[in-house]
Amino acid sequence: MDFEEQVRSVSAIIFDFNGTMSNDESVLEKSYSIALKGLNLEPLGEGEYEALLGLSDLDISQNLLANRHSSHSVEDLLEKLTEAYLTLSRGASLIGSYTVKLINELQSHGKQVGVVTGTFRKLLEPVLKENDLGSLLPYTVTIEDVSRGKPSPEGFIQGARILGAVPPDVLVFEDSGAGIKAARAAGMGTVAIGPNEKAKCFAEYSFASMEKAAQAALRAL
């Protein structure tokens, strides 16, 4: 089945947030740098953030603090991260116009749309509202809602339940290998977004960006 047929056939679509629905990985990486600096800790090393992509912000923060043998709590780092991310994301148009149009079109065609993310609700909510996508908030699973982040399939299984869909009838858009593995473990179809080779290797479909994927999906509706 080709991508457009898959989009037409499923009843539900789930998006990852950071780096997928929201083109914000550079913003998030900069936010971590600012947060570490705010705690007087060693800045991000070359490739350090990239190596942690796909993990939840909770897991990323734990890894960064452990790598620095820091006595700061995860809560300390997350507080600084939140401040930086909310400042940098405000007015940054992180969600592309075709992506917003796709979500609206999917909903108008009767498909259920949700978000399963490793970030925190307080980081996600302002970006969705700023892009007129607040309707997705009741159908969002964040790291607070699960006991284990990706690559555990727990979030996606919970997301399907919220949407009232069975896993084989769900298509997932993801940018990381951990996310694709989680979606596949949940029994869902997968679309890799961006350059991550592990994601592309494990996914049924792949696109260079969410905007390109959105344009292709819009042609199916």
C-alpha positions as CSV (number, residue, x, y, z in Angstrom):
1,M,0.0,0.0,0.0
2,D,1.4,3.4,-0.9
3,F,1.5,6.3,1.5
4,E,-1.6,8.1,0.2
5,E,-3.6,4.9,0.3
6,Q,-2.5,4.4,3.9
7,V,-3.6,7.9,4.9
8,R,-7.0,7.3,3.4
9,S,-7.4,3.9,5.0
10,V,-6.6,4.6,8.6
11,S,-9.1,6.0,11.1
12,A,-6.5,7.8,13.3
13,I,-3.3,9.7,13.0
14,I,-0.8,10.3,15.8
15,F,2.0,12.8,15.7
16,D,5.1,13.0,17.7
17,F,5.6,16.7,18.7
18,N,9.3,17.8,19.0
19,G,11.0,17.5,15.7
20,T,7.9,16.2,13.9
21,M,4.7,18.2,14.2
22,S,6.8,21.0,15.6
23,N,10.0,22.0,13.8
24,D,11.7,22.8,17.1
25,E,14.7,20.5,17.6
26,S,17.1,23.4,17.2
27,V,15.0,25.5,19.7
28,L,14.9,22.6,22.1
29,E,18.7,22.1,21.8
30,K,19.3,25.8,22.4
31,S,17.0,25.6,25.4
32,Y,19.0,22.8,26.9
33,S,22.2,24.8,26.4
34,I,20.6,27.8,28.1
35,A,19.4,25.6,31.0
36,L,22.8,24.0,31.6
37,K,24.4,27.5,31.5
38,G,21.8,28.7,34.0
39,L,23.0,26.0,36.4
40,N,26.7,26.7,35.8
41,L,27.1,23.3,34.2
42,E,29.3,22.2,31.3
43,P,27.5,23.1,28.0
44,L,26.3,20.5,25.5
45,G,29.1,18.6,23.8
46,E,29.3,18.0,20.1
47,G,26.7,15.4,19.1
48,E,25.5,15.0,22.8
49,Y,22.0,16.3,22.2
50,E,21.6,14.4,18.9
51,A,22.6,11.1,20.7
52,L,19.6,11.6,23.0
53,L,17.0,12.4,20.4
54,G,13.8,10.4,20.8
55,L,14.1,10.2,24.6
56,S,11.7,12.1,26.8
57,D,12.8,15.5,28.2
58,L,12.8,13.8,31.6
59,D,15.3,11.1,30.4
60,I,17.4,13.6,28.5
61,S,17.7,15.8,31.6
62,Q,18.7,12.8,33.7
63,N,21.3,11.8,31.2
64,L,22.8,15.4,30.9
65,L,23.0,15.7,34.7
66,A,24.5,12.2,35.1
67,N,27.1,13.0,32.4
68,R,28.2,16.1,34.4
69,H,28.1,14.3,37.8
70,S,25.9,17.2,38.9
71,S,24.2,17.5,42.3
72,H,21.4,19.5,40.7
73,S,18.0,17.9,40.6
74,V,16.2,17.0,37.4
75,E,13.6,19.5,38.5
76,D,16.2,22.3,38.6
77,L,17.2,21.6,35.0
78,L,13.6,21.2,33.8
79,E,12.7,24.5,35.3
80,K,15.4,26.3,33.4
81,L,14.5,24.3,30.3
82,T,10.9,25.4,30.5
83,E,11.8,29.0,30.9
84,A,14.1,29.0,27.9
85,Y,11.8,27.0,25.6
86,L,8.7,29.1,26.3
87,T,10.7,32.2,25.5
88,L,12.3,30.9,22.3
89,S,9.2,29.2,21.0
90,R,6.9,32.2,21.4
91,G,6.1,33.7,18.0
92,A,8.5,31.3,16.2
93,S,5.9,29.7,13.9
94,L,7.2,26.2,14.8
95,I,4.4,24.3,13.1
96,G,4.3,24.7,9.3
97,S,1.3,25.9,7.4
98,Y,0.8,22.6,5.5
99,T,1.0,20.7,8.7
100,V,-1.7,22.8,10.3
101,K,-3.8,22.5,7.2
102,L,-3.3,18.7,7.2
103,I,-4.5,18.4,10.8
104,N,-7.6,20.5,10.1
105,E,-8.3,18.4,6.9
106,L,-7.9,15.1,8.7
107,Q,-10.4,16.2,11.4
108,S,-12.9,17.5,8.8
109,H,-12.7,14.1,7.0
110,G,-13.7,12.4,10.3
111,K,-10.2,11.0,11.2
112,Q,-9.1,11.1,14.8
113,V,-5.9,13.1,15.5
114,G,-3.7,13.0,18.5
115,V,-0.2,13.7,19.8
116,V,2.1,11.3,21.7
117,T,5.2,13.1,23.0
118,G,8.1,12.8,25.4
119,T,7.9,16.4,26.4
120,F,5.8,18.1,29.1
121,R,2.3,19.4,28.7
122,K,3.4,22.9,29.8
123,L,5.9,23.0,26.8
124,L,3.5,21.6,24.3
125,E,0.3,23.5,25.2
126,P,1.4,27.1,24.3
127,V,2.7,26.0,20.9
128,L,-0.5,24.2,20.0
129,K,-2.6,27.1,21.1
130,E,-0.5,29.6,19.2
131,N,-1.0,27.7,16.0
132,D,-4.8,27.3,16.6
133,L,-4.4,23.6,17.3
134,G,-5.8,23.7,20.9
135,S,-8.4,21.1,19.8
136,L,-5.7,18.5,20.0
137,L,-5.0,19.0,23.7
138,P,-7.6,16.4,25.0
139,Y,-6.0,13.9,22.6
140,T,-2.5,14.4,23.8
141,V,-0.3,11.9,25.8
142,T,2.7,13.6,27.4
143,I,5.6,12.2,29.5
144,E,3.5,12.9,32.7
145,D,0.9,10.4,31.5
146,V,3.1,7.4,31.2
147,S,5.4,5.3,33.4
148,R,8.0,4.9,30.6
149,G,8.9,7.0,27.6
150,K,9.8,5.9,24.1
151,P,11.0,3.4,22.9
152,S,8.3,1.9,25.2
153,P,5.0,1.6,23.3
154,E,3.0,2.7,26.3
155,G,2.3,6.2,25.1
156,F,1.1,5.1,21.7
157,I,-1.1,2.4,23.2
158,Q,-2.6,5.0,25.5
159,G,-3.0,7.4,22.6
160,A,-4.9,4.9,20.5
161,R,-7.2,4.3,23.4
162,I,-7.9,8.0,23.8
163,L,-8.7,8.3,20.1
164,G,-10.9,5.2,20.2
165,A,-8.8,3.4,17.6
166,V,-7.2,0.0,17.4
167,P,-3.4,0.1,16.8
168,P,-3.5,-1.4,13.3
169,D,-5.8,1.4,12.3
170,V,-3.4,4.2,13.4
171,L,-0.6,5.9,11.4
172,V,2.2,7.5,13.4
173,F,4.5,10.4,12.3
174,E,7.9,10.3,14.1
175,D,11.4,11.7,13.7
176,S,13.4,9.4,15.9
177,G,14.4,5.8,15.9
178,A,13.1,5.4,19.4
179,G,9.8,6.8,18.4
180,I,9.4,4.6,15.3
181,K,10.3,1.5,17.4
182,A,7.7,2.4,20.0
183,A,5.0,2.9,17.4
184,R,5.9,-0.4,15.6
185,A,5.9,-2.2,19.0
186,A,2.4,-0.8,19.5
187,G,1.4,-2.4,16.2
188,M,0.9,0.9,14.3
189,G,2.0,2.1,10.8
190,T,4.9,4.5,10.8
191,V,6.2,7.5,8.8
192,A,9.7,8.7,9.5
193,I,10.2,12.5,9.3
194,G,13.6,14.1,8.8
195,P,17.2,12.7,8.4
196,N,17.4,10.2,11.2
197,E,18.7,7.0,9.6
198,K,17.4,4.7,12.3
199,A,13.9,6.2,11.9
200,K,14.0,5.8,8.1
201,C,15.3,2.2,8.4
202,F,12.5,1.0,10.6
203,A,9.5,3.0,9.1
204,E,7.3,2.0,6.3
205,Y,7.4,5.5,4.8
206,S,9.8,8.5,5.1
207,F,9.9,12.2,4.2
208,A,12.5,14.8,4.5
209,S,10.3,17.1,6.5
210,M,6.8,17.2,8.1
211,E,5.8,19.9,5.6
212,K,6.6,17.5,2.7
213,A,4.8,14.7,4.4
214,A,1.8,17.0,5.0
215,Q,1.7,18.0,1.3
216,A,1.7,14.3,0.2
217,A,-1.0,13.4,2.8
218,L,-3.2,16.3,1.7
219,R,-3.2,14.9,-1.8
220,A,-4.8,11.8,-0.4
221,L,-7.7,13.6,1.2
